[in-house]
Amino acid sequence: MGGAAVDDGPTGVKAPDGGWGWAVLFGSFVITGFSYAFPKAVSVFFKELMQEFTIGYSDTAWISSILLAMLYGTGPLCSVCVNRFGCRPVMLVGGLFASLGMVAASFCRSIIQVYLTTGVVTGLGLALNFQPALIMLNRYFNKRRPMANGLAAAGSPVFLCALSPLGQLLQDHYGWRGGFLILGGLLLNCCVCAALMRPLAAPPASAAAGARRPARRLLDLSVFRDRGFVLYALAASVMVLGLFVPPVFVVSYAKDLGVPDTKAAFLLTILGFIDIFARPAAGFIAGLKKVRPYSIYLFSFAMFFNGFTDLTGSTASDYGGLVVFCIFFGISYGMVGALQFEVLMAIVGTQTFSSAIGLVLLLEAVAVLIGPPSGGKLLDATHVYKYVFILAGAEVLASSLLLLLGNVFCMGKRPEAAAPAEELHTAPAGVGVDAQEVEHFLKTEPEKNGEVVHTPETSV
């Protein structure tokens, strides 16, 4: 797909690592919270929807599934929109879509209409906010980027802890229709966050050079020639197969052991509370000077820790065992959530990140739709929760080993990596370069648009 990219981000601009970046970080925190927590928080309305439309739980569960599928599966579409129109306009439209979908759902007369409004329209709106928010965070932070990613990722458990009781309160006072209407108004805050995403301005000295840049593709499929990206995408897709399974089944697991409903539901509260602190802590550790070059190994360890926790959790035989499982799962889950996009940013760089994240989310969308249902089918066949946790743990462990071993054995110095560097030092044909431009280039080139020069795969 061809066309000029409007929102590439100006070359030669150093990431401020502060200033207005803190406002961008706050907006990303809110957007991440809405994007990941909303599909789960909507589940509090399922019982009333079942009574309203005379349907089963599996039919209402499709609402959350469609929301997540839209959030992940529309990644390439979001990449194209961002590269064509820029982050802020895309997020403004996405905020309107997210709000409009919930408002329209409050007037629905069939479950199919709810699928289309809450699932498709609101899901698309959240997707158009989530990806641009990550891209802007990548542009505003470089040295502090791991910490910024960790803080932004903490929006997911914080909003889940807030939206679930809020949804229950709205349902008790106004019914599901009134609750959907109010939540639709609440989602308009995405437009406020979009307004915070102020594009970085290029310095005057680089304005002329920026005008001569060649046009980029709206969706840059050349990232598939990067072995680091392919390896990451495969590992992330395998990881997602099992990553979301334990939180879905842990409450039912506890009930199957004879734990009362209230105590069983409290397990998710424990998991979410630990997750709130684990994500910023993981971001802070990944940002340490001696740790950051090896962030890909830290991410691989986080995946291994998560998978191992699933395997040990399968041996729990009482409520105390499940509490311990949720504590360690919350730590490992938070580490994965804080590091996944930080590692992708480090692998592909700033200029191709908007396309790379869209393609990764598309691949993960398939895994999201396969993972929990496959666990449910295994449970239906065996009626043993232990096997579900073992399957999830094995999948996450496999992804960690794939990433680790692939990075060790396959990520040597790539010959094609030399070409871009040569192009940087060669002036385009027919274009004169004066001394001032050369001096400006020598000052800005080592920072490569605010990125650190090393990448995880070159640290082996």
C-alpha positions, 0 to 999 in steps of 0.5 A: 500500500502506498502513500505519504505518511503524515505522522512519521514523527520528525527525524532528528528530534530527540525524545524529551523524556519529560515535559509534555511527555508526562501529559502523553503518559497520563493519556496513555494510562487512561487509554490503556485502562479503557482498552484492556479493562472495558471488555472485562468490566462489561461482563457485570451486565451479562446476567441482566442481558441474559434475562432481557434477551432470553439467551445463555451465558455463552451468547453474552460472552461473545460481547467481550470476545468481539471487543477483544477481537476488534482491539487486536484484529484491527491493528493493521487498519490502525497502522494505516490510519495513523500513518496517513492522518496522524495519531491525534485525529485517529484517536479523536475519531476513535473516542467518538466511535467508542462512546457512540457504540455504548450509547447506541447499545442502550437502545438495542432490542436484540443481542445481535444489535448489541454485538454490532454496537458494543462489540464492533463499534466500541471495539473499533473505537478503543482500537483506534485509541490504544495503538496511537497512544503507544506510538506517541509514548514511544516518541516522547520517551527514550531513556525513560521509555521502559518506566513510561511503558510500565506506568501506562500498562498499570492503567489496565489493572487500575481501571479494572478495579474501578470499572467493575464495581462502577458497572455493578453500581450503575446496573443496580441503580439504572439497569443495563441500558442506563449503565451503557449510556453512562459508560458511553459518556465516560468513554468520551474521555478518550477524546480528552486524552487524544487532545493531549497527544501533541505531535513533536515539532521538528527543529528549524534546521531539520525542516528542509531535510524533512521535506526531502524525505521519501514517502513511506508506505501506509503499512510497512510490510518490510518489517517481516524481513527483520528476523527480530520482528518475526521471532517476536511476533511468533513468540507473542502469538504463542504466548497469548494462547495461554496468557489469558486462560488462568484469569478466566478459569481461576474463579471457577477453579476455586468454586469447584474446590468448594470455595464460596462465591465471594471468596472465589471472586476475591481471587481476581481482586488479589491478582489485580492488586498485585498487577498494579504494582508489578507493572511499574516495578518491571518498567523501572527495572527494565529501564536501569542502565545495566538491564536495558540492553538485555530487556529481551531476556528479561521479557523471556524470563517474565514469560517463563515465570508466568508459564511456570506459575501456571504449572505450579498453580495446577497443583493447588488443592485449596483456597490458600494455594490459589491465593499464592498462585494469584500473587505470583501470577499477578507479578509475572502477568504484570511483568509481561504486560509492562515489557511486551511493547517495550521490547517490540519498540527496541527491536523495530525502532521508532519509524516502523513501530506503527506498522509493526504493532498493528501486524503483531496485534493482528497475529495475537487476535487469532490467538486470543480467539483460540486460547480461552475457548480451547481451554474451555473445550479441554475442561468440557472433555476432562472436567479437570481444571488441572489440565487447563492450567497445565496447557496454558503453562506449557504454551507460555513456557514454549513461547519463552523458550522460542524467544530466548533460543531464537535470540541466542542462535538466530539473531547474529549480526545481519548483513542487511543491517549495514545498508541503512547505515550507509544510506544515512551517510550518502547524500541523495543524487542531485542534492547539495549538502552544506556545512551547516546541515552536515554539522546538524546531522553529526550531532543528531545521528548518534541518537537516531531520532531519540532512540538508543543505538543498541537493541536487545538482539545485538547485545548477545 
